[in-house]
Amino acid sequence: MNIAIVGTGYVGLVTGVGLAAIGHNVTCIDIDQTKIQKLNNGVSPIYEPGIESLILKNIAEGRLSFTSSFAEGVYLANAVYLAVGTPTGSDGRIDMTYFNQAASAIAEAITKPTAVVIKSTVPVGTNKELQCLMNQQAGCKVTVVSNPEFLREGMALHDMFHGDRIVIGATDEKVIQMMEEINSPFEIPIVTTTPKSAELIKYASNAFLATKISFINEIANLCDRVGADVQEVSFGMGLDKRIGKKFLQAGIGYGGSCFPKDTLGLLQIAHEAGMTFPLLQEVIQTNAEQQRVLVSKLLEKMGAIRGKKIAILGIAFKPNTDDVREAPALRIIDELASYGALISAFDPVVKAEDVAMPENAKLSSSIRETLEQADAALVVTEWDEIKAIRAEDFKEWMSQAHVFDGRNCFNPDEMSKLGVYYEAIGRGGEIKELVAK
Ligand SMILES: NC(=O)c1ccc[n+]([C@@H]2O[C@H](COP(=O)([O-])OP(=O)(O)OC[C@H]3O[C@@H](n4cnc5c(N)ncnc54)[C@H](O)[C@@H]3O)[C@@H](O)[C@H]2O)c1
């Protein structure tokens, strides 16, 4: 099948590469010419483990190409996937500007009957609106189908080939059949729903996962007060198959390009349908407060931090990605900077040009440089290299070994044995290995 993908970001690029890898001829289109240039040279504009070698392989085998021309990109396509960003706008609402621009460009470029596949996360009813736009603007028959994306950054290729489900929202039998044909080599269960249900499945899934995170974070805060250990509580809870282990790790709240915007997006969808959805409002509020927990712990212990060197370990919103959208680290850095701290941050993949840092914050090139002579360290992203720091390293390199761990990476007993002052999220009492006998 000939497929065009519009938008070569985290979703579009991974989708394009995945579809090429299962044998389709894929052309990826993006208005960002620098990205297209990089991709044509076999360089990935995003950090995603394994993606660059798959890009090179599929280019070499003649199934993958990149262009900034819509006419060239959609010319032969049986299906055009729309995978541009749908961020939260400055008014807090879902911003459909990129989506609408890309849709019009597709309508203009199409020269034969085509399916337009919505990969972007979009409000309920967008499928219908896009169908109307295509009926009015496209020169030939277009059938719109919803196909929301569930990949996790950092695990995106794994999820592409081993996802839990593929959701197809459509009513037209022919287009459903075509989508099944395109996706059948993945051997992932396919669920066919109405377009509106498909659109809502995406928001509901992300909002539910965000709810789990905010719930366990509140339990962690309770653990801090009553002296229980959230690692034990979540382990004990997660053994219950009705609850499950995943998304029960307490920390400093969710960030990234999806959960914050999709929870707000679902709230907007609910408001427009005449609902207030207090549960979801609370999840969002809890998360905002949780992102401040680490700084509160630091201030409580250290008092004024003006002129103190604070190390930030990890900037990306989670490990194995360079995505810093809504990353808790950036909020933390801004807040510490406003108190006059001198911030030294480290991340294995985030580069200086990816982040706007306040004047008194700088990016260091190694963990050691970040920690050296620091008065406190905040663990923000649980990269493997950060989890591998030893208590001895904190003790030896830092001026005062104060460690505030927002991702529960270390054993509190080991830290205190070596004289490191250590606070984590919701951990108290004696620490022991967790096993179910
Ligand atoms: N990132 C994720 O983990 C994830 C997961 C599931 C769903 N989604 C959804 O997928 C969509 C894309 O997200 P993303 O993270 O890949 O976004 P992104 O910002 O990484 O990429 C979007 C790309 O679209 C391009 N673009 C913008 N306007 C364009 C236009 N008119 N024509 C062609 N290209 C254009 C941009 O240059 C950019 O390369 C969003 O709706 C998002 O909510 C994202």
The ligand as an SDF file (V2000), in Angstrom:
LIG
                    3D

 44 48  0  0  0  0  0  0  0  0999 V2000
    4.0310   12.1980   21.4980 N   0  0  0  0  0  0  0  0  0  0  0  0
    3.3210   11.1790   21.9390 C   0  0  0  0  0  0  0  0  0  0  0  0
    3.7700   10.3780   22.7610 O   0  0  0  0  0  0  0  0  0  0  0  0
    1.9130   10.9520   21.4250 C   0  0  0  0  0  0  0  0  0  0  0  0
    1.2830    9.7300   21.6790 C   0  0  0  0  0  0  0  0  0  0  0  0
    0.0010    9.5330   21.1910 C   0  0  0  0  0  0  0  0  0  0  0  0
   -0.6430   10.5520   20.4800 C   0  0  0  0  0  0  0  0  0  0  0  0
   -0.0060   11.7310   20.2670 N   0  0  0  0  0  0  0  0  0  0  0  0
   -0.6970   12.7450   19.4670 C   0  0  0  0  0  0  0  0  0  0  0  0
   -0.1470   12.7390   18.1590 O   0  0  0  0  0  0  0  0  0  0  0  0
   -0.1040   14.0620   17.6190 C   0  0  0  0  0  0  0  0  0  0  0  0
    1.3170   14.4220   17.2270 C   0  0  0  0  0  0  0  0  0  0  0  0
    2.0960   14.4680   18.3920 O   0  0  0  0  0  0  0  0  0  0  0  0
    3.6910   14.5200   18.3370 P   0  0  0  0  0  0  0  0  0  0  0  0
    4.1800   14.4090   19.7190 O   0  0  0  0  0  0  0  0  0  0  0  0
    4.1930   13.5770   17.2950 O   0  0  0  0  0  0  0  0  0  0  0  0
    3.8880   16.0280   17.8050 O   0  0  0  0  0  0  0  0  0  0  0  0
    5.2450   16.7380   17.3560 P   0  0  0  0  0  0  0  0  0  0  0  0
    5.1050   18.1510   17.7450 O   0  0  0  0  0  0  0  0  0  0  0  0
    6.4210   15.9430   17.8040 O   0  0  0  0  0  0  0  0  0  0  0  0
    5.2090   16.6330   15.7590 O   0  0  0  0  0  0  0  0  0  0  0  0
    4.3090   17.3090   14.9490 C   0  0  0  0  0  0  0  0  0  0  0  0
    4.9700   17.5050   13.5750 C   0  0  0  0  0  0  0  0  0  0  0  0
    3.9800   18.0620   12.7000 O   0  0  0  0  0  0  0  0  0  0  0  0
    4.6340   19.0040   11.8710 C   0  0  0  0  0  0  0  0  0  0  0  0
    3.6220   19.9070   11.3100 N   0  0  0  0  0  0  0  0  0  0  0  0
    2.9470   20.9100   11.9210 C   0  0  0  0  0  0  0  0  0  0  0  0
    2.0870   21.4820   11.0620 N   0  0  0  0  0  0  0  0  0  0  0  0
    2.2180   20.8310    9.8860 C   0  0  0  0  0  0  0  0  0  0  0  0
    1.5930   20.9680    8.6220 C   0  0  0  0  0  0  0  0  0  0  0  0
    0.6590   21.8860    8.3770 N   0  0  0  0  0  0  0  0  0  0  0  0
    1.9690   20.1270    7.6280 N   0  0  0  0  0  0  0  0  0  0  0  0
    2.9380   19.1870    7.8400 C   0  0  0  0  0  0  0  0  0  0  0  0
    3.5570   19.0130    9.0200 N   0  0  0  0  0  0  0  0  0  0  0  0
    3.2110   19.8270   10.0360 C   0  0  0  0  0  0  0  0  0  0  0  0
    5.6300   19.6850   12.7800 C   0  0  0  0  0  0  0  0  0  0  0  0
    6.6590   20.3130   12.0560 O   0  0  0  0  0  0  0  0  0  0  0  0
    6.1410   18.4790   13.5980 C   0  0  0  0  0  0  0  0  0  0  0  0
    7.2660   17.8670   12.9850 O   0  0  0  0  0  0  0  0  0  0  0  0
   -0.7170   14.9640   18.6880 C   0  0  0  0  0  0  0  0  0  0  0  0
   -2.0780   15.1250   18.4360 O   0  0  0  0  0  0  0  0  0  0  0  0
   -0.5010   14.1640   19.9500 C   0  0  0  0  0  0  0  0  0  0  0  0
   -1.4470   14.4750   20.9390 O   0  0  0  0  0  0  0  0  0  0  0  0
    1.2640   11.9480   20.7110 C   0  0  0  0  0  0  0  0  0  0  0  0
  1  2  1  0
  2  3  2  0
  2  4  1  0
  4  5  1  0
  4 44  2  0
  5  6  2  0
  6  7  1  0
  7  8  2  0
  8  9  1  0
  8 44  1  0
  9 10  1  0
  9 42  1  0
 10 11  1  0
 11 12  1  0
 11 40  1  0
 12 13  1  0
 13 14  1  0
 14 15  2  0
 14 16  1  0
 14 17  1  0
 17 18  1  0
 18 19  2  0
 18 20  1  0
 18 21  1  0
 21 22  1  0
 22 23  1  0
 23 24  1  0
 23 38  1  0
 24 25  1  0
 25 26  1  0
 25 36  1  0
 26 27  1  0
 26 35  1  0
 27 28  2  0
 28 29  1  0
 29 30  1  0
 29 35  2  0
 30 31  1  0
 30 32  2  0
 32 33  1  0
 33 34  2  0
 34 35  1  0
 36 37  1  0
 36 38  1  0
 38 39  1  0
 40 41  1  0
 40 42  1  0
 42 43  1  0
M  CHG  2   8   1  16  -1
M  END
$$$$
